[in-house]
Amino acid sequence: MRKKIVVIGAGGHSKVVCDLIELFSEEFVIYGLIDSCAEPNRYVNGYKIIGSEDRLADLYEEID
């Protein structure tokens, strides 16, 4: 089973990070992006903004 990853940030650098994660797609899958400045439920680079940093503790339980 692939490990779920949450990427923090939804700007230009997160696109590069997502591209690198996709290179290892056999091992990882991107669960979504966290960004306090972006609107939740919007998509950036094909990935859903799932909230801001205050959701990290909840996401840890959710994606485990």
C-alpha positions in Angstrom: 0.0 0.0 0.0 1.3 3.5 -0.9 2.0 6.0 1.8 -0.2 9.1 1.9 1.6 12.5 1.9 0.3 16.0 2.7 2.3 18.7 1.0 2.5 22.0 2.9 2.1 25.0 0.6 0.3 25.5 -2.7 2.7 27.8 -4.5 5.4 27.2 -7.1 7.7 25.2 -4.9 4.9 22.8 -4.0 4.6 22.0 -7.7 8.2 20.9 -7.8 7.7 18.9 -4.6 4.6 17.2 -6.1 6.6 16.4 -9.2 9.3 14.7 -7.2 6.8 12.7 -5.2 5.1 11.6 -8.4 8.5 10.2 -9.5 8.2 7.8 -6.6 4.5 7.1 -7.3 4.9 3.4 -6.5 5.7 4.2 -2.9 3.7 7.5 -2.3 0.4 9.2 -3.1 -0.3 12.9 -2.5 -3.4 13.1 -0.2 -3.7 16.9 -0.7 -2.2 20.3 -0.1 -2.2 22.4 3.1 -2.1 26.2 2.7 -3.3 28.9 5.0 -3.5 31.5 2.2 -5.5 29.3 -0.3 -9.2 28.7 -0.3 -10.1 25.1 0.8 -11.6 22.7 -1.7 -9.8 24.5 -4.6 -7.4 22.5 -6.8 -3.9 23.6 -7.5 -1.7 21.6 -9.9 -4.4 18.9 -9.8 -4.3 18.5 -6.1 -7.0 19.5 -3.6 -6.4 22.2 -1.0 -7.5 20.3 2.1 -7.2 23.1 4.6 -4.6 25.1 6.6 -1.9 24.1 9.0 -4.4 24.0 11.9 -5.7 20.7 10.3 -2.4 18.9 10.5 -3.2 17.0 13.8 -6.6 15.9 12.4 -5.1 14.8 9.1 -2.5 12.7 10.9 -5.4 10.6 12.3 -7.4 10.8 9.1 -4.8 9.5 6.7 -3.2 6.9 8.9 
